[in-house]
């Protein structure tokens, strides 16, 4: 059984690293939110509200990443205890992808608008 214990230990450590990756992604989104919402309007001039909207969007997705990271950490840990695998939910992945695409399109729109 030492091999099984070692595999479980590695799986738990991988789960912890994944949790920290969710945090890094969330923190990056917060930084982009500040850049888009506060720094970019000062550099571009003109109305600030479109940048603030995009900055808030990036900050919201950052909150989502950090929150989902904790949810996922706990859910995967429970699955490990039961000896199961837990795939991420298709709806959540689709929602995060759609929100990311929307933010990307809004960012492109801002860049084109300011050109």
N, C-alpha and C positions, 0 to 999 in steps of 0.2 A: 503493500500500500504506500510506501514512500513516494513512488512515482505519481500516484494519484494526488497525494498531498501537495507535491511540488507543482503539479499542473494547476491545482486549485489556487495555490499561492500566486503563481504567475498570472492566472486569470484575474485574481483580485487586484494585483498590482497594475495590470493593464486597465482594469476598470477605473482605478484611481487616476492613472495617467490620462485617461479619456475625460474624466471629470475636470481635471486641470486644463485640458485642451478646450473644453466648453468655456471655462473661465477666461482663458486667453482670448478666445474668439469674442466673448462678451466685452472684455476690456478694450479690445481693438475696435469693436463697433462703437463703444462709448467715445473713444478718441476720434473716430471719424465723425461722430455726431457733433462733437465740439468743433472740429475743424470745419465741417459743413455749415453748422448753425451760427458760429461766432467768428471764426477767422475768415472764411471765404467772403462773407458779405462786406467785411471791411476792405478786403483787397479788391473786390469787384466793383464796389460802389452800386448805387441804385437801391431798389427796395430790398430789404433784408428778409421779409417774411417768407419768400420761397425757400431760401436757404435754411431758415429756422424750421420749416416744415420737414425738409429733407433731413436735417440734423436730428429732429425729434424722432423721425422714422428709424434712423440708424440707432439711436439710443434705445428705442423700443425693442428693436431686434436684439440688441445687446442684453437687455433685461430678459428677453425670451431665452437667449442662449444660456445665461447664468442659471435661470430658474429651471430650464429643461435639463441642464447638467446635473443638478441635484436630484431631480425626479429620476433621471436615467441611472445615476449612481445607485440610488436605493432600489430601483426596480431590477437592475442587473444583479445586484447583491442578493436580492431575494431569489432570483432565478438560479444563481450559483448555488445557493443553499439547497434548492430543490433538485439540483443537477440538471437544469434545463438551460436552453438558450433563449434569449429574448431579443427578437428583432425590433428595430425601431418601427413605430407606427407609420403606415403609409400616408395617412391623412396629415400627420404632423410634418413629415418630410415634404409633402406637396405644398402645404401651407407656408412653410419656411422658404421653400424655393420660390413660390409665387411672390412672397413679400420681398425677397431679395431681388428678384427680377424687376419688380415695381420700383424699388429704391434705385436700382441701376438705371432704369429708364428715366426716372425723375432727375437723377444726377446728370444724365446725358442731356436732357431737356434744359437744365440749368446752364450747362456748358454751351450749348447751342444758342440759348437765349442771350447769354452774355457776350457772345462773339460778335 
